Amino acid sequence: MPAAKERVRVAGRELTLTNLDKIIYPETGTTKADVLAYYAAVAHVLVPAAYNRPATRKRWVNGVGTADKPGEVFFQKNLEDSAPGWLPRAAITHKDRTIYYPMVNDPATLTWFGQINSLEIHVPQWQVDSHGNQLNPDRLVLDLDPGEGAGLEACVEVALLARTILQDVGLDPVPVTSGSKGIHLYAALDRSQTSDQISAFARELARALEADHPDLAVSDMKKTLRKGKVLVDWSQNNAAKTTIVPYSLRGRPTPMVAAPRTWEEISSPGLSHLDYKAVIRRVQEGTDPFAAVDNAGNDPRLEKYRSMRDPGKTPEPFTGTAGSGNTFVIQEHHASRLHYDFRLEHEGVLVSWALPKGVPESGGKNHLAVQTEDHPLDYGSFEGTIPKGEYGAGEVTIWDHGTYELDKWINGREVIATLTGSEGGGLGGTRKFALIHTGRGQGKDSEGQWLIHLMEPGRPGGRRRHAPPREGQEEPPGTESAHEEPHGAPNQDEPRHDELRQEALDKNVAVRPGEYRPMMAASGDAADLEGSSWQFELKWDGVRAILVGDEDSVRIFSRNGNDVTTTYPELADRTCWPARPFVADGEIVAIGAAGRPDFGLLQGRMKLTRPAEVARARTAIPVQLMLFDLLHDDGTDLRRLPLAKRRQRLEAFFTASACPAGLSPVLEDRVDHILESARELGLEGVMAKRTDSRYVSGQRTRTWIKLKVEQTQEVVVGGWRPGKGGREDTVGSLLVGIPDGTKLQYAGRVGSGFSGRELAELRQTVDRLARKTSPFLDVPRPDAADAHWIAPELVGEVTYSEWTGTGRLRHPVWRGWRLDKDPAEVVREG
């Protein structure tokens, strides 16, 4: 049994904990000590979700009681007079008074809440700034509350429908099982709209769900209307309303938690609410689905930083803060061995390297730089002692700090920046550095190994000189310009395959695009990767592109061989590419408002061919090309080379410029970690490619494996059913299938996921392809009753939860047309 009273130090604050053996949840015997241990375990994920938000609390002084005899609960807003002076607070003026709300900005505040039995923590969807001013909301919330006769399963159905609508407007929600009855859906906002505007949007969304699914959803609060349905409570977006913060305990008979979940969990059979023990296990495993929503420093890039530190034991910053965008700090770190930490602010975090030999003092000698985890921006002003036994234990002082001007930043490859230090700082003024990834090492170590080079004064940022390698030391890759060598010069030890012997004869032969159909990957999972060496890249959510360049022009071909150059002219600018014949493989993507590839957004470019339309769309929907393979270079067919060699040639071939193209990064980590990151960032998945794989044009091979986070399936559209209600003049659902000989194997109907623009065009499309007979082998009578059939010429893509035993897609949601694919190419993926 724990002691009844204990003095503890949490995040630099001393607190006295009393009555630790007091039973708070009688039905499970959960004590105050258990409650405090839980909040200590989840502080690093709960604090960002509550950060800078005025908190109201539900407090059970004598415990929550039982189902038959609930304990007395107090709802508190104003801070008690006995609250510690250090506790963060916000003064909010209401109509007749000012209330001082606590803010859960650190683990010590969370511990104090547990000490006074404030179990439930509720916050609004907005934050306050450093002056205490209320900001516009940074997240939207929908509370899906089941009425009598409805349960969690019905909430899941509504959640999936709401998710589709939110994604159509560029929002990617995260579900939270509330720990009570229903599900909360959160989506991050950019603070460009007021609470009233977000409330109005949420209300219309709730009404749309009610109109389209009157037997399932209701938007009116009246209990008499909610029987057997799910209330879509939009009202918690009102500035005066609050919602239980994710990871908060519930004051119910058992210690349940408002637990963030993945969509995979939400869609799985047997979904249930989680208690505090289950949530502790998830958090300890590094699972935090809510990281995608947090706008208060809970950047997914900081997860590793947080996982390596205990906020209750180290004084290091933990919550994050805003920055100016161009700061740096170099810290002298007396850990087990003296080293210097070199940190550059970049996209909201401090990207960090450890310098075991310190900062180079001349351009004649490069120093090793080991990239470490990203740090929060607060770390730029941190000095202090990291306690013994903690990660990085030792004394940290600032060696120099200031601002920098960026010349070049290629993630994972190269950084060139000019640093201007403080007066009296260690740099002694302004210095220009280049950080170059070496590409050496094995496994995790290879990701972190860089060189830092002090550039000689007066040399431009795009050209740099490196000290000659010491005997036995390799040159870092990507340094060809130091020796004035042309891009793409082959390695002297490269294998001379048969086609390479014809290089001199082939130099002036035009590349024939039809010979370079894209190689395709097979679906698989991590078990398929055993026993071979694999290269991992992100799976880009766009359309495949084969670029064919000759001396005068660059043409772009889709996966099915169509010339789409006029659709993406910005990628065909000849000045963007080396002035020699080539064939390259990549993916065209459009980046959405959430900062990740958006296939739905790309639909707005895929169909355009008229120059005027394309010119307008280039501004509204800019695209990027992610290159991942080089098939032909200056008369040499590279397809028989192993992937590892082709990648080297690609990196030598392509030079970053102002053109909208880049290299698809090779990710050096365990595949399960990469997949988890892709899942949390809302990306499509991971591509695994055997490093010895040859490029087999036009074929699907298992030397390339696609590992999907979300299940997707290409389908051929063979019919449609009329809409009802607000969609009676257009298409209600599409009937889709998988080719099976000359017919389609029926895979189900898809009625959600369509944007307003797609619905407006859809009726014209299906009317144009109308036919009298069904193209399917078999369609259930209810689905065929009012169906209209069309010629099976169009390919689309859907997401789904699983295949049923009868070969149907469960919960299919439309993603968009695949104009780059032919019906004959469609195969069942699952």
N, C-alpha and C positions, 0 to 999 in steps of 0.2 A: 504494500500500500504506500502511496506517496505521502510525504510529510504534509501535515495540515497547514503549515505556513512556510513560505520560502521566499528569500530575497534573490531576485534574478536581474541580470543585465541583458537587455534586448536592444540591439541596434544603437548601442551607446547610451541607453536610458535605463535607470534602475527602477524596478517596480517590486512591490511586496505583494505576493500572491497568498491568499488565505483560503481556508476551507477547501483544500484541493481534493479531499476525499468525499466532498458533498455530491450526492446523486442528483444529476440534472435531468437525465432521462430514465425514469424508474423502470420502464418496460424492458430496457436493455442493460440497466445498471451503469450507464455511461456517466462518468464523473466530471467535475470541473477540470480536473487534471487532463482527462481525455479531450475535453473541448479545447483547452489551451494547447495541447499537443497537436491537435488537428490544425488550428489556426496558425501555429508556427510552421507546420509542414506545407501549408498552401499559401503562405504570405506572399511569396514571390510571384504567384499568379493572380491572387486576389487583389493585392495592392494596385497593380496597374489597371485593373477593371474598375476600381473605386477612386482612383487618383484624382485629386482636385475636384471632387464632387461632394457637395454638402450631404452628409449622411443622417438619415433618421434611423432609429433603432427600435426593435421590439425586445423588451427586457423581461426575463422571467426570474424574479429575485429568488423564488423558492423552487425553481425547477419547472419543467413543462407539465408535470402531472401525468395522468394516463388518459386513455380514450374515454373512459367513463367519468373521470374527474380531472378535467384540465386545470393546469396551474394558472394563477393570476398573472396577466401580462400587462406591462406598461409600455405605451407608445411614446417615445421620447424624441424630441427635436433639439431643444436647447441643451447646451452642455451644462452639466452639474457644476456648482461652485467648487466642488472638491476635485474637479478635473485638473490634472497636472498642467502647469503653465506652458510646458513645451509642446503640448498636444496641438497639432494643426487645426485651424478653425477658419470658418468663413462667416462673415456678418452679412446676413440677408435681411433687407428691410421689407416687411410686408405692409399691409394697409395700415395697421395700427401699432406695430411694434417691430423691433429688430431682434432676430433670433441668431444666436451664435451656434452654428452647426459644427460638429467635429468633421474632419476629413481624414479618411483612412489613407494617409500618404506614406506610412512606414509600418514595419512589423510591430513596433512598440505600441502604437495606437491600437492595433488589432489585439495585442495581448491585454491591454487595458480594458477593451470591450469584453473579452472573455472573463476577466477578473470580476466584472460587475454583472455578469450573466446577460449581457446584451448579445443575444444569439443571432438574431436576424439583422442584417444590414441592408437598408434600402437607399438607393441613390437615383437622382434624375438622369436624363440622357444628355445633360450638358455639364460643362466644367466651369470653374471660375479662373480668371487669369491671376497674375501675380499681385494685382491690385484689388482682387476680390470682385471684379466685375463679371457678371454673367455673360458667358459666350454663347454663340449659337450651338445647337445640338451637334454632337459629333457621332451620334449613332441613333438609329431607328429601332424601335422594339414593337413586336406584336405578341400579345399574350393570348395563346390558344387555350381556352378554358372549356373543358367538356361539361355539358349540362347533364342532367339526370338521364341515365340510360346510354350515355356515350362514355367512351373511355380513352385511354392513351392511343389505341389503334386508330380511332377516328381523328385524333389530333395529328397523328403522323400523316394521314391522307391530306389534311388541310395544309400541314407544313410543306409537303411536297408541291402542292398547287401554288401556295404563296411563294415558295422559292422560285418557281418558274417565272412568275410575274416580276419579282424583284430582280432576277437576273436579266430579264428583258429590258430593264431600265438601268442596267449597269451596276446593280448592287448584288453582293454575294453574301447571303445570310449565313449565320452560324446558329444551330439549334442548341437550346439549353433545356434539358428536362428539369422542370421547376422544383422537384422535390416535394411537390404537393399533389397536383392532379394533372396538370397539362404540360405544355411546351412553350417556351419563349423563343422567338426568333429575333436575332440582332443582326443589324447590318451597319457597317461603318459609313459615316457621312463626311463630307469635306468642309462642313461648317458654313457653306454658302447660303443656307436657308435658315429661316427662323423656326422656332418651335411651332408657331401657328401654321406655317407652311408645311412642315413635316407632318403635323397632326392632320391637316386637311388631306394630304396625300395618303396617309395611313387609313383615314376614314374611307376614301374612295376605293382603296385596295380591298378593304373589308367588305364594302358593298358589292364590289365586282365579284368577289368570291361567293357572296351570298346569292347574287343574281345567277351566276353560272352553275352553282351547286346548291340549290335551295334546300335539298334534303340533307345536306351535310353541314353547311356553315350558316351562321347568323351573325349580323353585325349590331343588332339591337340588344341593349343590356337587360331588357325585361326578362325575368326568369320564366314567365309563362311561355315565351317563345323559344326557349333554349332546350326543351326536352328532346333528348335523342340527337342533339346537334352540338357543334363546337362554336362557342362564342369567339369571334375574332376581335379581341379587345384592342382597339387602336388608341384608346384614350390616354394610355400611359406615356404618349409622346407629348402631352400637354406639359408646359414648363413647370406647372405646379405639382405634377404627379411624380411618383417614384416607383421603381421596380426593384425587387430583391437582387442584390448584386451577385453575379456568377461566383460560385465557390462558397457562398454564405450557407451556414447551417440553417435548418428550418426548426421552428419551435413546435414540432409535431410529436406525437407519442414516441416515435423512433427518430434517431438523429440522421434524417435525410438531408440532402444537399442540392442546391440549385447547380446542376452539373453540366458544363459544356460538353457537347457530344459531336461526333463526326456524322456526316450524312450517311455513311456506310452503316453506322450503328443505328441511326434513326430508321433506316429502311429494313433492318434485319428483324426476323420474327423473334418474339419474346422480349421486345424492348421493355425495360422497367426503369423505375427511378433508382438512383444510387444512394447508398448511405456513406457516412464519412470515411469508413474504412476502405471502401472501394475507391473513393476519390483520392485518398492518400496514395494508394497503390498506383493509380494512373499518373498522378503528378510525379511520383518518384521515378516512374518510367519515362518521364519527359513529355507526356501527353498533355497538350494545352490547346484544344481547338479554338479557344477564345482569343488566342494571340492575333488572329486575323482581324479582329475588331478593335482591339485596344489602340487608342491614339495617344496614350500617355506614356510613351517610352517602352511599351511592351512590344517592341519590334521583334519579329521572328529571328532576326539576326543576333539578338541579344540572348536568345535562349541558352546557348552554350555558356555564355558568361554567367548567367544566373545559376545554371546547373552546377557550376564548379565552386559556388560560394554559398555560405550560409549567412543570410543577412543579420542573423542574431549574434554572430560571432566576429564579423569583420566590419570595420568602419568604412569600407569602400562603398561608393555610390551604388544604388540599386534600382532606382525608379526611372531614371532618364530625365532629360530636360530639353528645352528648345535650344537651338544654336544659331550662329550667324552664317554657317555654310562653308567657311574657309579658315578655320582655326587649326592650329597644331599644338602639340605638346611633346617634349622629349623629357622623360623622367629617368632619374638615376635610381636604380632598384637594387638595394643591397639584400638580395635573397640568399639562397644557399651559395650562389655565385653572383658576383657583381655583373650586372648587365644594364643596358639602357633600353627603355621602351619608347619606340618611335610611333606616334599616333597622329593620323590625319583625319579631320572631320570630313565625312563623305556620306551624303544622302541620309543624314540623321543619326549616324553613329561615328565612333572613332575607330577607323580601320587601323589595326595595330600590328607592329612587328617588334620582336625582341632582337636586340643587337648585342650578341655575346662579346664582341670586340669593340663595342662602342661606335660612335659616329666617325666615318672616315675623315681624315684631315687633309688628304690630297687625292687628286684624281688618278694617281699612279697605283693605288691599292684599293681593291674592292673588299668590303666586309660582308660576312654572312648576315642575312636578315631572315629570321624565322617568323613567318606570319602566325599570329595567335588569334584568339577569338576577338570579335568586335566588342568594343567597350562602350558604355553609355557616355553621352557627351559630358555629364557631370565629372567624369574622370579627368577631364582636362585641367581641373583645378585641385585635384586630389593630392594631398601630402599627408603622410601619417605612417603608423606602424600596423602592418598586417600581422595578427597574432600568430604565435608559434603553433604549428599543427594545421594551420589553414593554408589553402592554396596560395602560393607566392609569398609566404611568410617572410617578413623583413621590413626594412625601412624604405619608404618611397619619398623622394624629394623631386621638385621640378628643376631640371637642368636648364631648360629654356622653353619658351612658349611664345606664340604670336599668331601671325596669319600667313597664308601662302597663296600663290598664284599657280593655277593648274595649267600645265602644258599638255598633258596627256594622261588618260586613265583608261586602261583596258583591264577589266576585271580579271583577276587571276593571272595576269600576264605582265603588265608593265605600268608603271606610274612615273611621271616626270613632273616635279613641282619645285617652285622657287620659294623658299622659306625666309621670312623676315622675322628675326627673333627680337627679344626684348633687350633694352639697354642693360649691359652687364651680363647678358645671358651667355650660355656656353657656345652658341654658334658664332658669336662675335659679329653679328650683322646679318647680311643677306647671303644665302647659299642655295645653290641649285642641286637637287639630287635626282637620280634615277634609281628606281627599284625595278629589278628585272627578275622574273621567275625563272629558276634554273631548269625546271622540269626533271630534276634528279631526285633520287631517293625512292623508297619503296612504300607502298600503301599510304597511310595517313601522312608519313613524313614528307612524301613528294609534294604534297599540296603546300606545305609551309616553307619550302626552301627557296629563298630569294638571295640576290646580291644587292647591296646598296652601294651606289657609285656617286662620288662627288664630281659633278660635271665641271669641266674647265671653264673659266670665265670667257664670255664672248662667243661660245659656241651655241648655235640655235637649238631649240628644244627637240626638233625632229632628227638631229644628228648627234651622235654621242661617241665618245671614244672610251674604250675599256682598256684597263691595264692588261698587258699580255698575260695569258695564263701561266701559272707556275708549272714547273715540270710535272707531268702527270695529271694536271688539272684541265678539265674540258672548258671550252668557251660556253657561256650561257647561250641558249637559243634565242633567236630573234635579234641578233646583233650583227647581221650581215652588213648593215650600213657602216659599221665601224671600219670595214675593210674595203668598202666601195664595190662589193660584189653585187651582181645583178640578182633580183628576186628570182626565186625558183631554180637556182643553180643546184643540180642534183648532188647528193652526197657521193663521195668517191667510192664508198663501199657498197653502194646500192646494187642489188642483183641486176644482171643484164638479161632480162627475159627476151624471148624471141622477137616480140614486137619492138623492143628497144633497139634491136640491131638495124631496124628499118628507119630509124629516126632521120637519118640524112635524106633518105628518099621521100619520107612523108612530110617534110617540113612545109612544102608548098601545096599539099593536098587539102582541099576544103573539108571541114568537118561535116559529116552527114548526120543531122539531128536524129533521124529515125533509128540510127544504130545505138543511140544512148537513152533508151527507155529507162526509167528509174527502177532501181532494185527495191523490192518490198520486204517488209519484216513480217514475221509470224507472231501471233499473240502467244504469251506465255507468262510464267511467274518466276520467282527467284529460284525455284528448284531446277529450272532449266539451265541455270548458269553454272552448275557444278562442273568442275574438271577442266575448265578452260580459262584463258585470260580474256577479260572483257573490258571494253571502254564504255563509259556511261555518259550520256547526254540527256538533257531535258527533251521530252516529246513536245514539239512545238505545235500549238493548236491553230494550224493554218492550212494552206494548200501547197502541194509539192511544186517545185519549179526546177526545170533544167535550163541553165543558161548556156547558150552557144555563142561564142564570140569569134569573129574573124578580124581581119586587119581594119575593117571599116565600121562594123556595127556589132551590136549584141542583140540576140533574139531570145525570147523566153517561151518555153514550151511547158504545157501542163502535163500532168501525169498520163493523160490519154493522148498526148501528142499534139494537142491543139496549140497554135501559135497565139499567145496571150500578151504579146509585146505591147500592143496598143492599150491594154488595160492597166499595165504597170510601167509607164514610160520612165518614171524616175529611176527604175532599176536597170534600164537599158541605156543609160547615159554612158557613152563609150569612154569618157574621161574618167569614169569610176574604176575602170578595169585595166589591167596591164595590156599594153599594146601588142598583143600576140594572140594567136588562136588558142582557144581553151573551151572546155566543157566543165561546168560546175553544177553540183547538186545542192539544193537547199529547200527551205520552207519560207513562203511568204506569210507574214503575220500582220495583224492590225492590233495595236495596243489599246486596250479599253481604258475607261476612267479609273479602274482599280489598279492600273499599272501592270497588267498581265495580258497575254494574248487573248483576244476576244473573237471567237469564230463567228458569232452572230454579227458583230460589227463588220467583219471582213465581207459578209454577204453583200454589203452595199457597194463593194468594188468589183466583185467577181463577175457581175453581169454586164458591166459597162464596156463599150467599145467606141462610142462616138467621142471625138476629141474634146468637144465642149463639156460633155458630161464628166469625162475623166478629169479634166482640168478643175472643175468644181469639186469633185470628190477627193482630189489629192489634198486639198486643204482640210476638208471635213473628216476624211478617213485616211490619214497617212499610213503607209505600209512600210515594213522593214523586211529585209531578206536575211535569214539566218543560214549561213553556209555551213555544210558539214562534210562535203566530199568534193574531190577534184578528180575528174575522169579522164581528162585530156589536157595536155599542157604543151603548147608550142610544138606540135607535130608528134608528140609522144602519147600513146594510149597507156593510161596508168591503171586500167581496171584489173590487170592480173597481179599488180603489186598488192601485198597485204595492207590492211587498213592502216596499221601503224606507219608504214612508209607513205601512204597517200595523205595521211594527216600531216606529216612533216612537209610534204610538198604543198599542201593547201596553206599551211601557215607561212611558208615562204612566198607563195603566190599572192596572197591577199594582204593588202596594207590598209589599215583603218583610215578613213577619210571622212569628209562631210557628207558623203553619199549614204543613203539609208540601208546599209548592209553591215553585217558583222559576222564573226565566227561563232558557231554554236559551241559554248564552252564544254570542255571535257571535265567531268566532275570526279575528283579523287576522294572518294569516301565509300563506306559500305553501302551496298545497294539498298538495304532496308532503311538506312538513314536518309538517303537521297529520296526514296519514295515517300517517307514520312514528311520530309520538307516539302516535296511537291504537293502532297495532300493538303498540308496546312496553308500553303500559298495559293491553293486553288488552281494548280496547273494540271495538265492532262495526264502526265505520267513520265516515264523514263524510257529511253532507248538504250538497250544493251547491245553492243556490237563486238563480236570477237575480233581481237586485235590482229589475227592472222587471216581475216576474211577477205576474199577477193570480191570485186564488184560484179555481180551477175545481172546484167541489164534485163529488165522486163520480167524478172522472176521473183517469186516469194521464197525466201530461204530462212532457215532456222539459225543461220549464223548472225542474223539480226533479230532480236527479240524485243517486242514492245510490251512494256509492263505498265498497265493502265491503272491510274488511281480510281477513276470513275469508269464504269463499263459503258462503252459506246458500241453501236452497231450500225453499219451501213445497210440501207434497205432500199428496195425498189418499190415505187409507188404504183399500185395497180387499181385503185379505186378511191372513192370518197363518199361520205355521208353528209347530208345537209345539216346546217347548224340550227340551233333553237334559241329562242330569246333574242339577245342582242346580236347573235350571229346567224339569224335565219336567212339572211341574204347572201351568205357566203358559205364556206366549208366548215362543218362542225368537227370532222375528224378525217384523217387519211387512212386508207387500208393499205398495209405494207406487207412485203414478203421477201423471201430469199430465192434467187433463181434455182430451179430444179429441172434441168432439161429445157423444154420449151415453155414451161409453166413456172409460176411462182408458188413456193410453199408459204402458206399464210402465216404471218408472224404477229398479227394483231392490228389494232387501230390506235392512232396517235391523235389526241385532241388538244394537247396543251403544249406550250412553249413557242407558239407563233407570235411574232411581233405584229403590231397593227399594220405595218407596211406589207408584211408577208400575207396577212389575211386579205388585204385589198387586192393583191396580185393573184392570189391562189385560185380564185374562181375562174379568172380568165385562162390561167394555165391549164386547169383540168378540163375546161370546156373545149379547149383547142385539141386535146388528146382523146376526146370521148370515143368510146367504141361500145358495141352492143353486148358483147360477151365478156364473161369474167376471165381474167388472165391467171386466176389462181387455181390450184389443184382442189382446194377445199376451203370454204368459208362457212363458219357457223351460221345457222339460219337467222338468229337475231341480228347479226352484223350485216348479213346480205339483204335483209328485208327491204331497206330503203337505199341500198347502195347504188352508186353510179360508177360504171367501169371506165377505165382509161387505158391507153396503150402503155405498156410497162417500159417506158423510155427514160424515166427520170430517176436519179439516185439521190437519196437524202441520208441524213445521219440522225440518230436518236441516242439518248442516254436511257438506261433502264436499270432496274434493281437485280433482276435475275431472269433466266429462262424457266418457264413452267414445264411441268411434265408433259404437257400436250404440245410443246414447241411454240409457245406464245411468249412475247415479251411482257414482263410484268412492269407496270408503272413507266411505260415509255414516254419520253419527253422530246419534242422536236428540237434539234440543234441547228438545222439549216440544210440547204441544198448542197450536193457535191457535184457541181457542174464539171469538175475535173475528172470524174470517174464514169466508166461505162457500166451498164447493168451486168454485163457478163463478168465483171471483176468482183462483184459482190459475193462474199462468202460469209457463212455464219462464224462469228468470232468466239462465242462463249463455249 
